[in-house]
C-alpha cells in the first residue's frame, strides 16, 4: 500500500513551473536548475516538488542512492549497546522492526551487523523475526542463527530440503554451504548429525541423506586438520583446506 501511494504520488504530482524551457536545455543545465530550486528556502514543501524531482532523476535511482547512503551510515556507526536499549526502554519489539525485515535491503544490513556483533540481543532477536517471517533460506551462513535452536532447526530443514531437490551438477555447492553451516560449532554439528541420522532411516531419500552425512563428516575432519595446522604447535599436521570437499 505504501509503495502504491508513493508511486501514485510520484506519477500524479502536479507540474511545477517550467524550468527555463526544459526541452531546450541540456541534462547538465536541467540538473543545475533543479539544484538552484532545491537550494531555495522551503522548496521541498512546494506542490511542484515531485515534478522537479522527476526532471532530475528517476524515483528508483533516488531511492537506491538514499538506501545505499543509509546502509553505509548504519554499518559505520552501529552501536550494539544502544541497540539493546530498544528493549529495555520500550519493553517490547518496536513496530518498525517488523516492517523493516519485510525489505531485503534492510535484512541484508541485519545479516552484516549480526556477523560483526554476534552478542547483540537486538540483532539476535531480529534474526529470529526474520526466520519467523519465512526468510530462513537467506540466513544459512549467519553465525548468530546457530545460537538459537529454533532458528537453526528451521535453517537445517530448509538446507536439507534444498540439498535433496538440487540437481546433481549443483549438489557439490549445496553440500559445501550445508557443511559450513553445520560445522559452525560442536553443538550444531552434533545436533545436525543426530537429525540427519533419523532422516537417513527413511525409505525415500535416505541414501542421499547418508551421503550428505558422510560429506559433512569429511568437511568437519578437514576443518579440524586445517585449524590444527594453523597452530604453530602442530607443525606435523597436513595443511588441508576445510573447503576441499570432493564432488558427490
Secondary structure, DSSP 8 states (H G I E B T S, - for coil): -HHHHHHHHHHS----S-SS-GGGS-HHHHHHHHHHHHTSTTGGGSTTHHHHHHHH--HHHHHHHHHHHHHHHHHHH--HHHHHHHHHHHSS--HHHHHHTTSHHHHHHHHHHHHH-TT-HHHHHHHHHHHHTT-GGG-TT-GGGGG-HHHHHHHHHHHHHHHHHS-GGGHHHHHHHHHHHHTTSHHHHHHHHHHHHHHTTSTTTHHHHHHHHHHHHHHHHHHHHHHHHTSTT-TTS----TT-----
